[in-house]
């Protein structure tokens, strides 16, 4: 059933390619021409003529747009898929070499020697300070000191070339730390640790599939990048194909391709940077199964075959096991939608089948292996994020109230066709998908919602047009949406290129190091000597492939670079230590296990962190010290654990970032441990 008017297609040779142009020039020229055509028209109606002139029919225009955007996208993502990724140094304690005025400056030494002001005497004083930004900036001593710093050209250039990285180095929640929240559970599982002890966040089936892949090909970061970035084209083109199959319209497929490219890859907060870090929180892998679900909904509505209902709930079960939260939302939304379909059709055999398979999916949810997580309860309580502004709450409530009213109106006076049922599925699905944004208060969370929400907007506009203008759909709505999305794409792509340029400039201003530390093999600006020293100590005192105990802010990366795994109660301490009960869990586990060797941060007392809060950049830009306060507060939790176990262990070798502690003989233990406040 084709719900769209058939358009007479023209031969593609009506749109000849100028082969003398380079590919980037060709792509850029055509996109910019489309942008200029749109902006030069006085009325929206006249822009539709772009699709009706002698050069471009609807279908040929769509083919050209798809080719152009596909070439552009693959030219941008292919380096990532190949694993050719440069990662800047997020570790504030790892020295860098910055090129300033024909000099090669050691970043930490330069800051300590030239950019420090003795504002705080120790870290605890800094953590207890609640003075405001205005109080700091109005201090005449600090003001005069900053002017003196800024009058020096070497200082000025060094600061300018260091600021981009520094903003991430002061952050507690580093992007590499978040990335290792997926890598570490896979690493532990591959080394024989039961899944429920790995701390995996992203679903049993998802991590299991990754584990199987890496068991087959071996694990390193280049292969990790290849896997993670391959998900993007799979999702982007998969959703566009699903829309094309559902609507049987190349126009709709083109619109969905543009919007999915926009909101999944190009138009994300922080632009190029958030993509280059390869983070799971913004990767579409958790909701891939929405693609076959949309296709099977359309197929069932078309032919009413029972096996399409079976396929829907087979896919729903796979989604639930791959990502329980996202999968459950998908399963509930699609089953409620198909329940209405079979009730409208009065097909009671299919109603029984749908009920049984839907209940089976929900029951299977109960059998998903649980993961022991220290902090998951805090996330569920909303303590890991910021409350969303009231304006967002009002917008969300208003938009979905209007969508609900539209669906009710169509159900009473309109036609219950494929467009209606798609909107009926997408309305609860996209609304429930907002849970992560509502809990976390982070704009990154909206990335998962935007592509399907754009499809929902399209479906809603089609229904509105059918209600108030004509029942016969024509291409004007989708044509206007395509043109608007292309204009937005051009602007977004410019911004994306700007963030890419800012990111890559860092590597022009810094010495580049090749890290080949176990599975961690990539180019970065931080010196590898710190991790090399740590790996040397771990291999000296522990068996490779075995588990280790460590109280360290580097506990997320050290096990991977040393080919070991963490045996701590929580695999990543700084991520899950919040209240005394978590600290006691770690302490009791260590007292029960009685490990002979524990690796502890050499700067566990935080005495060498003072320079990070007393330097020019942290004082000039107070949000850096705000981030520093969070970061150092987390490290203070590790210090508390150290104080608890210190009576039982003694230092036997000090390293650059970690030191080795050996368990004392019982006769040497004289002090009972206490939990520090």
C-alpha positions, 0 to 999 in steps of 0.5 A: 500500500503506497500512501504517497502520490507516485512521482514521475522519475527522470533519468539520473543523467538529468543531474550530471556530475562535474567530474573535474571537481574534487569530491569535497568541492562537489559536495560543498558546492551542491549543499551550499547551492541548496542552502542559497536557493532556500534562503533567497526565496521570498516565500516558502512555497517557491522553494518547493520549485527546487524539486520540480525544475527541469534538473531535479525531480523529487526522486532525483533530488533525493538521490543526489542529497543522499549521495552527497551526505553519504560521501560527507559522512563517510569521509568524516567517520572513516578515520574513526572506523579505521582506529586512526584517532588522536586522544588528548591527555585528560590526566592532569598529573601527566606532563605534556610538552607544549610548543611555545615561541620555539620552546618545548615546555614541560606543562606541569613544571612550567605551571609550578614555576611560573603560574602559581599563587599561594591562595590555599595552603592545603587541599582540605582548605580548598575543599572547605572554601565557599567564597564566591567568584566576585570575592576572588576577583576583587582581591587586589593581590590576586588582581595584580598577580593576574595582570603580571602573569598576563603581561608576559607573552610566553605565559599568554601563549602557554595558557592559550595553548593549554586551556582547551585540554585543561577544561577537561583535565579539571573535570572529575567525570573525564570522558576516558573514565566514562569510556572505560566504564564499558571497556573494564567490564568486558576486560573483566568478563574476558578474564573469567570474572562473572558478569554480575561482578563486572559492574557493566552498565550497558546490558548483558547481551550488548556486552556479551556480543562485544566480549564474543567479538573481542574473544575472536579478534583480540582486544585493543583500542583500535579494534574498540574504536572500529566496533563503536564507530561502526554502529553510527552508519548502521543506525543512521542508514538503518533508521532511514531505510526503516522509514523508507520501507514504512512509508514507501517514500524516498522523500521520507527516507531522505528526511530521516537520513538528514535528521538522523545525521544531524542529531546523532553525529553532527549536532551533538553538544561539544560537537566533534569532541564528543564523537571522537571520544567514542563514548557509550552514553551517546552511541546509538547502540542502546536503541538499535532495535527500534529500526526492525521494530518500525519495519515490522509494525509497517509489515503487520499493518500491511499484511496482518500476518501473525509471524510479524507479531512474533518477529516484533516480540522476538526483537523486543526480547533482544532489545530488553536483554541488550539494554534493559531500560531502553529495551523495556520502553521499546517493548511496552510502546510497540505492544501497546500500539499493536494491541490497539491495531488488533483490537480495531481489526477485531482479530482475537487470534492475533490478540491472544498471540500478541498477549502471550508473546508480550507477557513472555518478553516482560517475564524474560526481563526478570531473568536478565543477570543483575549487576552488583552496582554501588551507585546505581541506586543513586542514579535512580534517585536522581543524585548523579545529575542536575534537575532540568530547568522548569522551562524544559518541563513545561515544553515537554508537557506541552508538546506531548499533551498536544501529541496526545490530543492529536492522536485522540482527535484522529482516532475519533474523526480521522483515518487510522492508517499507517501514519497514525499507528506510527505516531501512536508508537513513537509518542510513548516511545520518545516520551519514555526515552526522555527518562535519562534526560529527566534523571540526568539533566544532561543535553547529551541524553537527548541524542537518543530521542531526536531522530525518532522524535523528528519522525514523530513530528513528520507523522504528526504534520501528515495527520494534521494536513489530512485532518484540516486540508485534504485526505490526499497526501502530497509532497509539500510537507516533506519537501519543506521539512527537507529544505529546512533540515538542509539549511540547518545541516549546513549551519551545523556542519560549519559548527562541527568543523569549528569544534573539529579544528579546535580539537585538532589544534591541540595536537599541533601545539603539543608533542604527540606520543604513541601509547602502546600499553597493553590494549591501549594503543593510540596517539595522545598528548600525555607522556606515557612514562607514568603508566609505563612505570605503573605497569612495571610495578604491577608486573613486578609484584603481581601475576599478569592476567590475574586480578589486583587490588588497587586504591587509585584514581587510575583504577579504570585504566591501570587494569587494562594497560597491565593486562589484569583486572580489578578485584576491588569490591567496586571495580572503579572506586571513585565512581561508586564511593559516596556514603560510609556504607560503600566505604565499609563495603570496600574495607570489609572486602579487603579485610576478608580477602587480606591481599598481600599486595595493594597498589595505592596512589603515590599522592593518595594524601593529595599533597601534590594536587595543590598546584591544580587549584592555585594556578592562574587558569583555575583562579582566572576561570572559577568554573575550573576550580568548581570542577576541581572541587568535585574531582578532589572530593571524589579523590578524598573518598579514596584517601578515606579508604587508605586511612582505614587500611593503612594500619595493616599495610606498609610502603615497599616501593614508591612509583610515579603515580602508584606505589606498592604496599605490602600487608604487615605481619599481625604483630606489627599492627598497632592502630585500629582503623577509623573511617575519616569524615 
